Amino acid sequence: MKGFAMRYGTLITAVAAFAATGSEATAQSYDIVLSGGRVMDPESGLEAVRHVGIRDGTIAAISESPLDGATVVDVAGLVVAPGFIDLHAHGQDLYSSQLQARDGVTTALELEGGTGDVEEWYGSREGKAVIHYGATASHGAARRLALGGREEAVRLAADLEQVAVMENRLRDELGRGALGIGYGIQYTPGARREEIHRLFELAADEGVTNFVHIRYAGVVEPGSSIEAVHEMIANAAGTGASVHIVHLGSSGLHQVPSLLSMIEGAHERGLDVTTEVYPYTAASTDIRAAIFDPGWRERFGSDYGDIEWGATGERLTEETFNQRRAEGGRIIAHIIPQEMFELALAHPMVMVASDGVPFVDGRGHPRGAGTFARVLGRYVREQGLLSLMDALSKMTLMPARRLEAYVPQMADKGRIRVGADADITVFDPDTVIDNATFEAPTQPSSGIEHVIVGGTFVVRDAELVETAFPGQAIRRD
């Protein structure tokens, strides 16, 4: 009887153990498993073959052993990286976002231009977004409001009462979740330094970052790129606000080395100053913008033939430039020295961002479709200008850290770690490359095999999943 009891007890224990093992296995099943990929995480420095389990939109496991899941994708030989974060994406329409997804982007934010109405802007995208989205409050829009909505407001100086209207409007928009304040100072030449300083004080008080297209671009003094960056550093020092200087290549031109030295020195002395670059030798904007006011050729060290009419690819002459400027329209300006943007791209403090603009009738700047694959293919693999891990950091971790102090959502992006959001880009390091050109700017990148946004595939086997709209709003808490 005693032996029977012992054997019976052993049987019960074995059954219980089997049941526990079965339930544990069930508990450890995942929605998606990325199996056997080269996981690269810039935050921890992890670079190893791992199996990544995703459950409920979150990275739930990073394992040396295989995992079970409802969907298991063999990604052996591919890099499993955090989804790319673009801090400077003007192309917020569906078509532009789909092209960015095929370039590995999982979060695209409109931080330079911003929006004049936060609620309307976010509301128009809810439930319709392929990738995550967000925007700053626009200084330019607040300025037009303060100056009565006049078109010529960009060139008019504001008095202190009008600056107060701007402050109130921007504070309201920040209260609705805007991701900071966005400025295009070179496009609003009427904005005096006092006005910008006052708004930096507002940003410091609210604890948000200023995302700034600086006042000048070029080598002519006064009005050089160096002078414009001096203004930003002085405002940061005088107010305690943080500032992110956009597209250093196109704003810095031939003065990029000096600007990098200034930004690095400011950072070493405790100022929160950061910057970004896109990997192209051409800028893009409207030909009517103030940056093309008389004297632009001297400032940029360029000429009419360096300006391309975006709709046709035509290179302009003095006559056609003046005609086009009168009617308005988007141009591509081939004015950025190759060695200057390469110097910026290789610098450890400089992030990658596209400055991509919306595509119209298949025309536009290729940076909106190929920025991230271009860096990985041309400047990491082919030229060895920077390491793969450093490039990934510039596209993922560094942009997330730029915002996470006051946007808690970003603390779980830009990383491959348990508990982080399942925003993941899987690419082939041997084939990833941009295909978009100035002649054919909407060609999607190659080598981006899978893109997952919030645990949902938006790119699967290098093809867009056209029915997937998992993008969520990124807003200030």
Steps between C-alpha positions, in 0.01 A plus 500: 500500500782733590675417169181565308462837667854590412453391139164680486658814643779481246244463219303802626822703520597399147156590364513834681847568361384414148199727537719782628742456212214503251345813647839671514559418135159642419579810704826545308344489154537824305303682234810536282844346530794636303721195497879489481574855392801717577347713774664843531406729786686833524395555862652182648753434225352154443602354164430128489278234350177497697132408476262791568150432631229762457174501694229768517710754313797465733834321487437223754811284458852510360624145520806296408264203457224467239153626591151390403253741349186532296718644222866399485717681245846371420726805488836323501765715336294817546546783748221546754517866604278754673264669256648816355380831648488801266489829693455707184230370268282752319344228286222395735255383232426129457708457185808662654459295818478176303825584323660577834382167640675328210811696603478349850335794677251419776462851647499819288462835674439850362719698739649784294185634336252376758129569487281799572217291643606200705155348547407521133839370385498195727130435448538485123747209531337288769436146379646574156873491569746236381771621741502703821459876459531826693570872465623809678311826541591726209664834573420608143129427543489678837677793339246528217222493758663776705549717191143465380547214256665718238708325234778757543518415871822305438682825428338722764648572839277423798460728799496364854122475512504288187778284644276448805226372266750252357600389850139440603422307184809282525441432869145386419626270224764352731222434748323297233798272454726670245852357504681830551523818291597489132660797324596585143678824587663532159148499354381774738766773468276742686549304824739703709746342743300625797194312374689172469664546839160553664373177347807312620409624848153354448650167389726493806204569726299220336795259494488438124754519217525763228541342152652769285580576139759767579490862385769490233682258270820599325844648542432872454542716813283631649238234452715186500417154627742557786307810609174307488632218720644759740142622547378150586779429747458840664125445538559156651756642743287800590175312559596144590290371209604209279540549126524262206647655184353336192681390178851617583623423148264732316516772766873472561623456143876579497502591871401155631839436673470819705136431585581148621775642720260758644227244571746255653648774720157613616408143589822448694419810704160371601272649235239277340571560131460225238481474124425274202592450134352337189735314262453703181669788321176682421241688704134554414260785567264748333671738259309795652656445842696782657818295476500583126478874554761697302855410597430127530762404242773675697379358832482143373796514264264370230335610176174470307601173336523335841123543542273228360129555439342217697206430267711440189866459601587809292814690609428871523656806342478856627195554280317179596594546867329838505196360318468206738552720807208717393266201469635289787564129527740244642863489393798279573816696576825315426708709738633271774868398476536119520791515745302726733201272553732197524692675775174563684372146445814348650499726807389310813257773612306530173173312443349389169170658387347526155338845471278315251229707334169372361516354151282669239420312178796273561742791532696613803831451676624139528587549867134437584534144369861398544681681782546211741583226251742743333694543823509125563588402144723776370664643809522196728545203265660654190708785640553398862446860608347379827428167667165327473434535873585871495270554202215317675551712811464818291171366358344351814638557847621857458171631356306321775719656768454846347131486601459250782562743788155652438340246264488176703391294199845544349673327793370169360604569142838481332597186695493125468436396859234320696217742575576732209243568230507249214604759241758297311679517167655187352741554210768324299831677568644358177232638270332796672516804272299800390352497149338845499676751274438860400362369171287226665456613861227257605685174445484303828815379669631145467610265775241612757341158548257545790372803690286459811312791656347440842512123445340514153676437170484800267769354274521122460749326274599839354141577397270762645204366699244741357224420750709566813452829683651449847662844531429680827522865604819608677409785735648687790369359827 
